[in-house]
Amino acid sequence: MSKRRLTLLHTSDLHLGSDVYPTEALRGLRRVVNAARSQGVDAVLVAGDLFDSSRVTEETVGHVIQEFRELARPVFFVPGNHDDLLTGANGASRQPLSLPPNVHLFREAVGETFTSSALGLSVWGRPVYDHSPSFRPLEGLPARPSDGWFVVVAHGLVMDGQGTLDRSSPITFRELAQADCDYIALGHVHVFRDVTREGPPAFYSGAPSGTQPKTVSLVTLDPTDGVSVEPLTLA
Ligand SMILES: [Mn+2]
C-alpha cells in the first residue's frame, strides 16, 4: 500500500439515545455526517460512546447504521464505556447488529486492526469491555504495519501516570509517546484537546453535541507535509 494524502474526520462521545439530551444527540450525529460530506473526508473515526446506554431503541440504532451506510466511506468505530449495547458489558444483552460493509466495529477484547487497502490505511482499536483502572486502552498495540498509514482509535482518560492509576481506562503520556503510529484518535473527554507528547499527534476530538463547544478533529495525513490536526467547530 502506498501512502497518499488522506483526510480523516475524528469524532467521539455522541451519546445517542441519551435520556438527558436525546434530540440534541441526534443533531450531533447530523452535524458529524454533514461535516464528513462537506469536508470530503476519506474515512471517519469514532472514538467511543457513540451510544449512551444499552437502553437505546432499535429505531435509534437503525438510524445510526443507516446514516453510516449512506456516508459510503469507511467508518472505524471503537466502543467506549457507554457502548454496552455493543459490548454486552455491565450485564447488557449484546444487540446483534448487521453492519454495512463500510462500517468497521472493533470487537476483539485484545484489540484488532482493520485495513483499507484502497486508502492505504490501517486502524487499530481495543474496545472498552471493562471500564476499570486495570483496563488499558493502548495495551497490546501491535507494531506498525510495513506500509501505509497507521492510526489508533482509543477511548480512555489520559493521565500523567506519576501517581497510582486509580481512574478507569487510563492512558499514560508514556504510552502515547511510545505508540508507533501516525495519529491517536481519542474519546471520553468531551472537549477538543491536544495531548501530544514526544510521540505521534494525539487528540481528543470533543463531542458534536451538548452545551460545550461542538467540535470534531480534522486530520490530514500527507506523505510530504506529515500529519496535521485542526478542530472543526460544528454549526
Ligand atoms: Mn466515555
Boltz pocket constraint, residues with backbone or C-beta under 6 A from the ligand:
constraints:
  - pocket:
      binder: B
      contacts: [[A, 48], [A, 49], [A, 80], [A, 81], [A, 82], [A, 155], [A, 187], [A, 188], [A, 189]]
      max_distance: 6.0
